[in-house]
């Protein structure tokens, strides 16, 4: 039975609804949310192993076979992201237990985290375009609430920009769906792939594909990323970590799914545009990462750089490059969550976000473990072995060399130097300088806050050293992306 594949979507929805009625029972809200994420992680591992033995899994709600009913599809690519989402969210929840504050916890923080995760997982698992739109909106509606929890002026200002850009992109999304349905007559991913392959990707379909490229680029922060640094700097630390780890990844996933399964017939147009947008994103993100003196802004621009780097793999679109993008996507979800948690902890300890502030100096003397955790993040982001960023960058680099995309190769690895420089700047100014904090002024760093950071640091080291443990899943995911017939046969074969 494939009913278990919908549980990563359904469990957070049920938990979110249930917890709304338990507003005053904070401990219950905490541990129910954490337990749901742990269960989702176990289900994801189970489904990943089933996919390896049985192939792509499909669930038809109500017994309606594709392309007529609501279909959910679990392949290795989707399940790897669902698994990473569940693990990262559970660790961020551990951090939130002791940092978010009871005031925000009573304002339905945990229900909306569950709703956001439901939207993220639903986006990864859905097999049709309209339900992708629905899941996107569920995720975004929850993120609007989480961004404004506390109702501080800075939060409301950034929320207005975030809301505006996403409302506009959602409108374009609906327009693109309408045009595609009017042209092809179906919204099921596999059925769309088959029909477009049979009829050919006509000029009108290529224009529609560019409209979808615009929509998902807005969601992912590809080129049109101006909304992202402020929006990811405004919320509390645990929320910012979830945003940095999850939200842009849904847009990236949609780009990979659409431009390997549906609109892959005119790569000279679509994939060239993706490559150009990835190049400008790498340039803009690199400039932003070294231009600002606010640790939150620097961290946010590193999210932008990672979006551009992952999309280099899609622009090149070879099996090796796609493997690299999948590795790097998993790595980035882990490391960006860790980076936001460490940055938020630094601000909490010093009371400032300015890198060159006297209070933000010499932290490694007062908080050595936090300092070395940041050092691990720096190495992993820069792609230095044996941490998790290395294998993804290596494979994407190999893919660009094989395809002759040397400009993207150069920009990708120059951006890595900018990442390293931006992180070294924080490390040297904030951790390695002279401390002015006396023992009386030093704020104790609670183990309950450092443990989630240590867990994520362990994951980036473990993923780097144990690359072979997920190699078969990543290769299967890349092969499915490169061979649309595998996905189509699994979904449409009744």
N, C-alpha and C positions, 0 to 999 in steps of 0.2 A: 504494500500500500504506500502511496505517495502523499498521504494526508499530512505527514509530518513536515513536509517542505513548506507548508504555509504557516507553521507555528512561529517562526521568527518574526512574522508580521502580526499574527493574531495575538500572541501572548502579550506583547507590549501594549496593544490596543486595549485588551481586557484589563491589564494591570492599571493602565492610565485611567480608565473609567472607574474602576474599583477604588483607586486611591483618591479620587476627587471627593469621595464621601468620607474619607478618613483624614480630613485636613488637620485635625489636632493631634493625631497619632503619628508623630514624627518618626519614631523608631520603626513602626510598622511600615511606613512609606519607604524608609531607607532600605530595609532588608528585603521587602517584596521586590523593589526595583532591582536591587543587586542580584537577587535570586533569579529573576527573569532573565537577566543578561547572562548569568552562568548557565542556565538551562539552554538558552539560545546558542551559547558556545558549544555545548555538548551535542545539540541537535545538528549544528553546522558540521562538526567533525564527523558525525555519523553519516550525514548526507554526502560529504566529500568522498568518503570511502565507498559509499554505494555507487556514486557516479563513476569511480574508477573501475568497478566491476560490472555495472549494469548499463553504463552510458548515461546520457542526459535524461533527467527525470522531468515528468510533466504531470500537472494536476489540472483537471478540467472541473471547474466548479459547476454544480448542478447537473453534471453528466453531459453537458453540451460540448461536443468535440470541436476542435479548432477548424476553421477560423470563426465559428459562430458564437462561441461562449467566452467566458472569462478564463483565461489560461495563465497558469504560473509555471515557469520553467526554471529548473535548477541545473546549471552547468558549472564547471569548475571555476570559471571566472567569477560568476555571481556569488558562489558559495564561499570562495576565498575572501571576498569583500564582506559578506555577511558575518563570517567568523571573526575577521579583524574588527569589524564594527562592534560586535558583542563584547569581545575581550577589552578593547580600548574603553568602551563605555563603562564597563564594570569597574575598571581601575579609576576612571575619572569620577565615578560615583563615590568610591572610597575617599578620594580627596575632598569631594563636596561635603561629605558627612561632617567634616570638621573645619570647613572654611566658608561655606555658602551663607551660614547664619540662619537662625531659626525663623527670623522674620521672612526671609525669602522662601524657606522651606514650607512655611504656612501659606504662601502665596502660590501653591500648586506647582512648585519646582519639579518634583518627581513625576507627577502625571504628565507634564509637558515634555520631560526628557523621554519618557516612554513613547509618547506620541511622535516625537521627532525620530526616534529610532525605528518606529513602525513605518514611517514614511521613507526613511533611508532603505530599510530592508525590502519594503514593497517595491521601491524603484529598481533594486537589483534583481528581484525575482519575477516581476511581471513579464508577461509574454505579449502584451498588446499596448498600443500607443496611448489609448485614452486612459487606461489605468496607470500608465507612467505619469501622465499629467496629474491624475488624482493623487498619486503618492507623492509627487513633487509638492503639491499644494498642502498636503497634510504635514510634510516635513517643514515647509516654509511657514505655515501658520503657527506651528509649535515654536519655531525659531524666533518669530516676531515676539512672542510672549517672553521667551527666555532672554532675549536681548534687552527687553525693557524692565525686567524684574528689578525692583528697587526704585524705578522712576526718577533716577537722577538726570539732571539737565543734559549732561554729555550723552547718556544713553538714549534719551529721547531724540536728540539731534541726529545721532548716527542712525537710529532706528528709522527716522523719516527717510533718509537717503536709501537705506537698505530696502525699505518697503516700496519706495518709488521704483527702484531699478527692477525689483522682482515682479511688481505688478505689470510693468511694461513688458518684461520678458515673458510673463505668463500670457499676456494678450497676444504677443507674437506667436507663442506656442500654440494657442488655440487657432489662430489664423493658419499656421502651417499645417496643423492637423486637418482643418477643413479643406484646404487645397489638396492635400495628399489623398484624403478620402474621396474627394470629388474626381481626382484623376485616376486613382487605382481601384477604388471601391472596396478597400479593406483596411483594417488597422492592426491586424495580427502581424507581429514581426516576421514570422516565418512565411506567412502568406504574402506579405509585402515583398519579401526577398524573392520569392518564386515568381510573382507577377512581373516585377521590374526586370528580372533576369530574362523572362520570356519575351517581354515587349521591348526591352532595351531602355536604357536610361535616356529618355528624350530630353531636349532642352528645357521643357517645363519642369520635368522632374529634377533636373540639375539645379534650376532656380529654387525649387522647393527645398532641396537638400541644403542650399546655401542659407535659406531662412532658418532651417533647423540648426545649422552651424552657428548662426548668430544667437539663437535662443540658448543653446547649451554652452556657448562661450560666455554669455552673460552669467549663467548659473555657475560656471566653473571658475570664473575669474581669468579667462583666457583673453588677453589683450585689453578687454574692457573691464579692467580690474579696479578702477578708481574708487569704487564703493567698499572694497574689501578691507584695506588697512584700518579705516575708522571703525567699521562695523565689528571687526574682530578684536579691537582694542577696548571697546566700551563695556562689554558684559563682565560679570565676575569671572575669576580665574578658571573655575571648573567648566563654566559655560563656554568661555573662549577656547579652552582646550578641545571641547567637543566640536565646536564650530570649525576650528583649524584642522581637526582630524577627519571630519565627516562631510561637511556640507559641499565643499568644492569637489569632493570625490564622486558625488552623485552626477554632477554635470560631466565630469571626465568619463565616468562609466557610460553615460548616454552617448557621448561622442564616439567612444570605442565601439559600442554596440551598433550604432547607426552606420558608421562609415567603414565597418567591416562586414556587416550583414546585409544592409539595405542599399546604401549609396556607395558602392565600391567600384562602379563601372567606369567612372570618369575621374580617375585619380589625378590626371594632369590638371584638373580644375579644383576638385574638392580637397585632395590631400596636399596640393601645392598651397592652397589658401591656409590650410591648417599649419603647414610648415612656416609660412610667412608670419601668421599670428603667433605661433610658438616662439619664433625668433624675436619679435618685438616684445613679447611678454618677458622673455629672458633678459632682454636689454633693460626694459623698464623696471622690472623687479630688482635687478642688480643695482641700478642707480638708486632706487628707493632704499635698499638695504644698507647702503653706506652713507646716505644723505641725512638720515634722521638721527636725533640724539635721544630719542625716546625708545626704551627697550621694547615696548609693545609694538611700536611701528616697525622696528627692525625685524622682529619676529614675524609680523604680518606680511612684510614684503618677502620674507623667505618662503612663505606659503605661495606667493605669486610666482617666484622662481621655480618652485617645484612643479607647479601647474604647467609652465612652459616646457620644463624638462621632460615630464611624462608624455606630453603631446608630441614631442620630437619622435618618440617611438611610433606613434600612430601616423605621423606624416611620412615616415620612412616605410612603415607597414611591411616589414619582413618578419618572418617567424622569430628570428633572434631578437629583433628590436621589440616586438610585442612581448616576448618573455621578459626582457629588461624592463619594460614599462609596468608589467604586472608586479614584478619583484619590487620595483621602486614605489609603486602605488601602496603596496602593503607596508613597506618600510616607512613611507611618508606619513601614513596614518598613525603609526606608533610614535615616530620621532616628533612630529608636530604636536601631538598631545603632550609629550614629555617637555618639549620646549616651552609651550604655553604655561604648563604647570610650574616649571622652574622660574620663568620670568615673573609670573604672578607671586610666587613665594618670595622672590627678591624684592618686589615692590612692597609686599606685606611686611617684610623685615625692616626695610629702610624708610618706608613712607614716601618714596620718590620713584619716578620712572626714568629720570634723566641719567644717562650713562655717565656723564662727566660730573655728576654731583659729588660733593665731598662725602655725603652719607653713603652713596653707592660706591664704596671703595674698600678694598682689602677684605672683602667678605670671606675669602677662603681661610683667613686666620680665625674668624669667629665661627664660620660654618664650613669646615673643610669638606665634609661629605657632600654638601650641596655644590661646592666648587668643582669637585671631581666628577659629579654627575653632569654638570654643565660641560666639562671637558669631553666627556663621552659623547654628549649630544653634538658638540662641535665636530668631532672626528667623524661621526656617523653621517652628519649632513654633508660634510665635504667629500664623502665617499672613500674614506681611508679604511683599508682593511684592518682588522677582520670584522668591522661592523656592517650593519645591514645595507647601508647605502652603496657599498662597493659593487656588489654583483649586478645591481640594476644599472648603474652607470656604465659598467664594463660592457654589458650586453647591448645597451642602447648605443654606446660608442661603436661596438662591432657592427651593429646594424647600419649605422650611418656610413661607416667605411665601406661595407659591402655594396651599398646602394649608391655610393659616390656623393653623398650629401655632406660635403666637407665643411660648408658654411655652418650648417646646423651642428656638426661635430665641434667646430671651433667655438661657436657661441655657447654650446652646452657645457664645455669644459672651462671656458673662461668664466661663465656664471658660477661654476664650482669654486673658482678662486675668489670671486666676490662674496660667496657664502662664507668661505673660510675667513676672509678678511673681516666681514661683519661680525662673525662670532668671536674671532680673536680680539676685535675691538672691545666687545663686551667683557670678554674674559680678562684682558689686560687692565681695563679701566675699573671694572667692578669687583673682580676677584683678586687680582694680583697687585693692586696698588696698596697704598698705606691706609690702614684703618684709623678712623677717628673715634670709633665706638669704644667706650670704656665698659668694664664688666657690668657696671650698674645700668648703662644704657642698652646693653645687649638684650634683644628680645629672644627668648628661648625658641628654638626651632623644634616643634613637636614631632615626635616620631610618627604620629598618625598622618602627618602631611608628607613626610619624606619617604615613607614606605611605598605609596603609589608611584612616586618618581623612580624609586629603586626598581620596582617591578617593570616599569616601562624600559628603563635602562638595561635591565636583564634581558628583556625581549629583543631589543635592537642588537645586543651582543649575541644572544642565542640564535637569532635569525641569520646573522652574519656567519657565525661558526657552524651552524647547522643547516646551511642552505639546501643540502641534499634531502632534508626531511620533507620539504615542500616542493622539491624539483619536479616530481612526477605530476603534481597537481598544476603547477605553473605551465609545464609543457603541454598538458592536456588542454588547459585554458587557451594558450596561444594557438594550438592546432585547431581548436574549434573556431576561434576568431578568423583564422586564415582560410578556413574551409566552411563556408556558409552552408553547404549541402549537408554537413553533419548535423548542424542545428535544425535545419529545415526538415530533414527526414525524421529526427527524433520528435518534433512537434506535430508534423502533419501526417505521420504514419499512424493511421487509426487501427 
